């Protein structure tokens, strides 16, 4: 499977970044500032490429999972002989997954890793991040080095952004040589007509661990992080199930079978079925599985109230602007016997938390 930046970003990135490419090309390489904290938690990997050496300092304190993953592939020799297969001079250079004959390297791949995009590290020029598919936790071996500041990659899409886990501390001149290499269209790597594959292969001849590395301590940090995440997920699931039970067991039923539990009374007007409304919402199946959320996307939803499922049309019409309610919606007022595959199974009751923000 091709590991790449989300396709949904591509057009916006190429347009926005191209406007600023002149300043990026002239920018000085980032200074090799020593990492704060324990140097054993900031191992360095030296990539000896056919266009020069690049030394990358990893951040095992803020990105322990990605750091362990990258060190593992480097020390096992996975990167040796791979290439930078995707080069966009106003964006990034991507490597670690293809051979010089443009065959995807699969032998030696490990399981995908947890996306650490909330670690506070940004996709600035000279940083390294994990490449992945559209699935947030799909990164394996492929990585990319930002050749400009790519702030858009720090914004979550599809549930996550792109996880930075280190920075180039030596060899930005080599990075710039790679970004400026001539690229072509390649039949084995379709790219929508944009030439991104270097005409002359840029080979990673070797990837070597440089200096001290406290693997055990970073592994302990990962375990502690996983335990904390599991605890947080457990608490979140309890909160979700309480909302579902409140909607189902405490909600006031209407003649149609819709149940409403008022969380907060609104003070504004109520919408008519023909009105357009602005809402924030989250939807769950009865087992607590979240299937949609405007809150996660960070953008309120707007739509005609008579253009959604019956349970929404009926329920939101009873609310006032500024109010928030939980709704248990029987399947016949949702997606019925057929459901909405693959997200919503057949004959599924749904639970929504809805906040009515405005009537448009």
C-alpha positions in Angstrom: 0.0 0.0 0.0 1.3 3.4 -0.9 2.2 5.5 2.1 1.6 9.1 1.2 0.2 12.4 2.6 -3.5 12.6 2.4 -4.7 13.2 -1.1 -7.3 15.6 0.2 -4.5 17.9 1.2 -2.6 17.9 -2.1 -4.2 20.5 -4.2 -4.4 23.1 -1.4 -0.8 22.4 -0.4 0.7 22.7 -3.8 -1.2 26.0 -4.5 -0.5 27.5 -1.1 3.1 26.4 -0.7 4.0 27.3 -4.3 3.1 30.9 -3.5 5.8 31.0 -0.8 8.4 28.8 -2.5 10.8 31.6 -3.3 11.4 32.3 0.4 11.7 28.7 1.3 14.3 28.2 -1.4 16.4 31.0 0.0 15.9 30.1 3.7 19.0 29.1 5.7 19.2 25.6 7.0 17.8 25.2 10.5 20.5 25.6 13.2 21.7 22.4 14.8 20.4 23.3 18.3 21.2 20.6 20.8 18.1 18.9 22.2 16.9 19.8 25.6 16.8 17.0 28.2 18.5 13.6 28.2 20.6 13.2 25.0 20.1 9.4 25.3 16.4 10.0 24.6 17.3 12.0 21.4 19.2 9.4 19.3 20.6 10.4 16.0 20.3 8.6 12.7 22.7 9.3 9.9 21.3 8.7 6.4 24.2 8.3 3.9 22.5 9.1 0.6 23.8 9.4 -3.0 23.4 13.2 -2.7 25.1 13.6 0.7 24.7 12.7 4.3 21.7 13.7 6.5 21.8 13.5 10.3 18.4 13.4 12.0 17.9 13.9 15.7 14.9 12.0 17.0 12.7 13.2 19.9 12.2 10.2 22.1 10.7 12.3 24.8 7.8 13.8 22.8 7.5 11.0 20.2 8.8 7.8 21.8 6.7 5.4 19.6 7.9 6.9 16.3 11.4 7.2 17.6 11.6 3.5 18.5 10.0 2.6 15.2 12.5 4.6 13.1 15.5 3.4 15.1 14.3 -0.2 14.6 14.0 0.1 10.9 17.4 1.8 10.7 19.3 -0.7 12.8 17.7 -3.6 11.1 19.0 -2.3 7.8 15.5 -1.9 6.3 16.3 1.6 4.8 19.6 0.5 3.2 19.2 0.6 -0.5 15.8 2.3 -0.5 15.2 5.6 -2.2 13.6 9.0 -1.9 10.7 8.1 -4.2 8.5 11.2 -3.9 10.0 14.7 -4.2 8.0 17.9 -4.3 10.4 20.9 -4.1 7.7 23.2 -2.6 6.6 20.6 -0.1 8.7 17.7 1.1 10.9 14.7 0.2 9.5 11.2 1.0 11.5 8.0 1.3 12.0 4.7 3.1 9.7 2.5 1.2 10.7 1.9 -2.4 13.7 0.3 -4.2 15.6 2.0 -7.1 13.4 0.0 -9.6 10.3 1.6 -8.0 9.1 -1.6 -6.3 7.5 -1.1 -2.9 9.7 -2.8 -0.2 7.5 -5.1 1.9 9.9 -7.6 3.3 10.9 -6.5 6.8 7.9 -4.3 7.5 6.5 -4.3 11.0 3.0 -3.5 12.3 1.8 0.0 11.9 2.2 2.4 14.8 0.1 4.8 16.9 0.0 8.3 15.5 1.7 10.7 17.9 0.4 13.9 16.1 -0.6 15.6 19.5 3.0 15.7 20.8 3.4 19.5 20.1 6.0 19.1 17.4 5.2 21.0 14.2 5.8 20.2 10.5 8.4 23.0 10.0 11.2 23.0 7.5 13.8 20.5 8.4 11.6 18.3 10.5 10.9 14.6 9.8 7.5 13.0 10.1 5.8 9.7 9.4 4.1 9.1 6.1 0.9 7.1 6.1 -2.4 6.4 4.3 -5.6 8.1 5.1 -6.0 6.0 8.2 -4.5 7.8 11.2 -2.5 4.9 12.7 -1.2 3.4 9.4 2.4 4.5 9.4 5.1 1.8 9.1 8.5 2.6 7.6 8.0 5.5 5.2 8.9 9.0 6.3 9.2 12.5 4.9 11.3 15.5 5.5 9.6 18.9 5.3 11.5 21.3 2.9 9.2 24.3 3.8 7.0 25.1 6.8 3.9 22.9 6.3 1.5 24.1 8.9 -1.5 22.5 7.1 0.0 19.1 8.1 -0.5 20.0 11.7 -4.2 20.3 11.2 -6.2 17.1 11.8 -8.1 15.6 8.9 -9.8 12.3 9.2 -9.1 12.2 12.9 -5.4 13.0 12.9 -2.6 15.2 11.6 1.0 14.1 10.6 3.3 13.1 13.5 6.7 14.9 13.6 9.3 13.0 15.6 12.6 14.7 14.9 14.6 17.2 12.9 17.6 17.4 10.6 20.6 18.7 12.5 23.2 18.2 9.8 22.9 17.9 6.1 20.1 20.3 5.1 22.3 21.0 2.1 21.8 17.4 1.1 18.1 17.7 1.7 17.9 20.7 -0.6 19.9 18.8 -3.3 17.3 16.1 -3.1 14.4 18.5 -3.3 16.0 20.2 -6.3 16.7 17.0 -8.2 14.9 16.6 -11.6 11.7 14.6 -11.3 9.6 12.7 -13.8 6.3 10.8 -14.1 6.8 7.1 -13.4 4.5 4.4 -14.6 4.9 2.4 -11.3 4.0 5.4 -9.2 0.9 7.3 -10.5 0.9 10.9 -9.2 -1.9 12.5 -11.1 0.3 13.7 -13.8 2.7 15.6 -11.5 6.3 14.5 -11.9 7.5 13.5 -8.4 9.9 10.6 -8.9 13.6 11.6 -9.2 14.9 10.9 -12.7 18.1 9.6 -11.2 17.4 7.5 -8.1 18.4 9.2 -4.8 19.5 6.2 -2.8 19.8 5.8 1.0 23.0 3.8 1.0 22.9 3.3 4.7 21.0 4.4 7.9 23.2 4.3 11.0 22.5 5.0 14.7 24.9 7.6 15.9 25.7 8.2 19.6 24.0 6.9 22.8 20.4 5.6 22.8 18.5 4.6 26.0 16.1 2.1 24.4 14.9 0.7 27.7 13.9 4.1 29.0 12.0 5.0 25.9 10.2 1.7 25.9 9.2 2.4 29.5 7.9 5.8 28.4 5.8 4.1 25.7 4.4 1.6 28.1 3.5 4.4 30.6 1.9 6.4 27.7 -0.1 3.4 26.6 -1.4 2.7 30.1 -2.4 6.4 30.5 -4.2 6.3 27.1 -6.0 3.1 28.0 -7.1 4.6 31.3 -8.3 7.8 29.5 -10.1 5.7 26.8 -11.8 3.8 29.6 -13.0 6.9 31.3 -14.2 8.3 28.0 -16.1 5.1 27.2 -17.8 5.3 30.6 -18.8 8.9 29.8 -20.2 7.9 26.4 -22.2 5.0 27.8 -23.7 7.3 30.5 -24.9 9.7 27.7 -26.3 6.7 25.8 -28.1 5.4 28.9 -29.4 8.9 29.7 -30.8 9.3 26.3 -32.4 5.8 26.2 -33.5 5.3 29.8 -34.2 8.9 31.0 -35.2 10.5 27.7 -38.8 11.7 27.3 -40.5 9.7 24.6 -42.6 11.3 21.9 -45.5 9.5 20.1 -43.0 8.5 17.3 -40.7 6.7 19.7 -38.0 9.4 19.7 -36.5 10.0 23.2 -35.0 13.3 24.3 -32.9 14.0 27.3 -32.3 17.8 27.8 -28.7 18.6 28.8 -29.1 22.3 28.6 -32.2 24.4 27.9 -31.7 27.0 25.1 -32.9 30.5 25.3 -33.4 31.3 21.6 -36.1 30.5 19.1 -36.9 27.0 17.8 -36.4 26.1 14.2 -39.1 25.2 11.7 -38.7 22.1 9.6 -37.9 24.2 6.6 -35.2 26.2 8.3 -31.5 25.8 7.9 -29.7 25.1 11.2 -26.2 25.2 12.5 -25.3 22.5 15.0 -22.5 20.7 16.7 -23.2 17.0 17.1 -21.7 13.6 17.9 -23.4 10.3 16.9 -22.9 6.8 18.5 -24.3 3.3 18.1 -25.8 1.8 21.2 -22.6 0.0 22.0 -20.7 3.3 22.3 -19.1 3.2 18.8 -18.8 6.8 17.5 -19.6 7.0 13.8 -19.6 10.8 13.2 -18.8 14.1 15.0 -18.7 17.7 13.9 -16.9 18.4 17.1 -14.0 16.2 16.1 -13.8 18.0 12.8 -13.8 21.3 14.6 -16.4 22.7 12.2 -20.2 23.1 12.9 -22.5 21.5 10.5 -25.2 23.4 8.5 -28.1 21.8 6.7 -31.9 22.2 6.0 -33.7 20.5 8.9 -36.0 18.7 6.5 -33.1 17.2 4.6 -31.9 14.8 7.3 -33.1 11.7 9.0 -36.6 11.9 10.5 -35.4 11.7 14.1 -33.3 14.8 13.6 -36.0 16.7 11.9 -38.4 16.0 14.7 -35.9 16.3 17.6 -34.0 19.5 16.6 -37.3 21.2 15.9 -38.1 20.9 19.6 -34.9 22.6 20.7 -34.1 26.3 21.2 -30.9 28.0 20.1 -28.2 27.6 22.7 -29.6 24.3 23.9 -28.1 20.9 24.0 -29.9 17.5 24.0 -29.3 13.8 23.9 -31.6 11.9 21.5 -32.2 8.2 21.2 -33.5 7.6 17.7 -35.2 4.3 16.9 -34.0 2.7 13.7 -37.3 3.5 11.8 -36.5 7.2 12.4 -32.9 6.8 11.4 -31.7 4.5 8.5 -34.2 1.8 8.9 -33.8 -1.9 8.2 -31.1 -1.3 5.6 -28.8 0.8 7.8 -26.1 2.8 6.2 -23.2 0.4 5.4 -20.5 0.2 6.3 -20.8 2.6 9.2 -24.3 1.9 10.5 -25.6 -1.7 10.7 -29.1 -2.6 9.6 -31.9 -1.8 12.0 -29.7 0.3 14.3 -31.0 2.8 16.9 -28.8 5.8 17.1 -27.8 8.2 19.9 -26.9 11.8 19.2 -25.7 14.7 21.3 -26.8 17.8 19.5 -26.1 21.5 20.3 -28.2 24.0 18.4 -26.0 26.9 17.6 -28.0 29.0 15.2 -30.9 29.2 12.8 -29.8 30.4 9.4 
